[in-house]
Amino acid sequence: MAAVPSQLADLKSYLDSLVDRYERPEFIPDDPISVPHAFDDPRDQEVIGLYAALLAWGRRETVLNKMEDLCERMDFRPYAFVRDFDAVRDRAALDGFVHRTFQPIDAFWFTKNLSAALARHETVEGIFADHLAPSADHAGPAIQGFSTTIMSMNDRTPQRLQKHLARPNAGSACKRLNMYLRWMVRPGPVDLGIWSRIQPEQLLLPLDVHAGRQARALGFVERKSNDWKAVRRLTSACRLLTPDDPARYDFAFFGVGAHDDPLADEFTGGNKLDVSSLPTDR
């Protein structure tokens, strides 16, 4: 592992202490990652985890209640439900399922197209990883390939489904899909680590308004928008701290924001990182 630049050594120690504080099993029960953790079969975990990640916006209690509803509709066998999904027989199971802008029509077409994609790629991991070269610098092509695949599985797919399938090429931060990849790829006390074809070093940090606020306060991001360029810049800086696992720092940025904990004064304000002095992303 390359040495951490001297100007980052103290900041790395501080962020590592935040990761140690928040990356704990106690984090799981109140977070959407608890949904895939409730299943034992990795095939169930990756399927229901995908739904949980895509629907993870709004109050976490509401998200968990909605996911409990969805699991019941799938007879608590998410992989089998999606794999064997029949548009005529099973449509009624998804009727009435709503979470914010995710409507029954979205649930139907996402499940129908995911079923077709599973038939082609065998696993959800395959849908992502088949679009990513082993030597790729980051997982962006996997996310782009996944979203494009789901949208293109059926000519009748309504365009409205696209808003639930973020794409790097559209400039989106792809927060929920980056979070999903973190769940599936990273080992640890919180993440599942059940995939092997995408490596932790290829992950990008999930970036939303809360994580972005902490990242900017520390100087990791200068851009005002939480977009794909900001994700790349944030991940690039985190790679300087831990090249083989940059996404671990999601626990630091998210944890501080979620718990409304203050950041240390010695790393904020006039003491924050000058990100312009750091190497650009590879």
Secondary structure by P-SEA (a helix, b strand, c coil): cccccccaaaaaaaaaaaaaaccccccccccccccccccccaaaaaaaaaaaaaaccccaaaaaaaaaaaaaaacccaaaaaaacccccccccccccccccccaaaaaaaaaaaaaaaaaccccccccccccccccccaaaaaaaaaaaaaacccccccccccccccccccccaaaaaaaaaaaccccccccccccccccccccccccaaaaaaaaaacccccccccaaaaaaaaaaaaaacccccccaaaaaaaaaaaccccccccccccccccccccccc
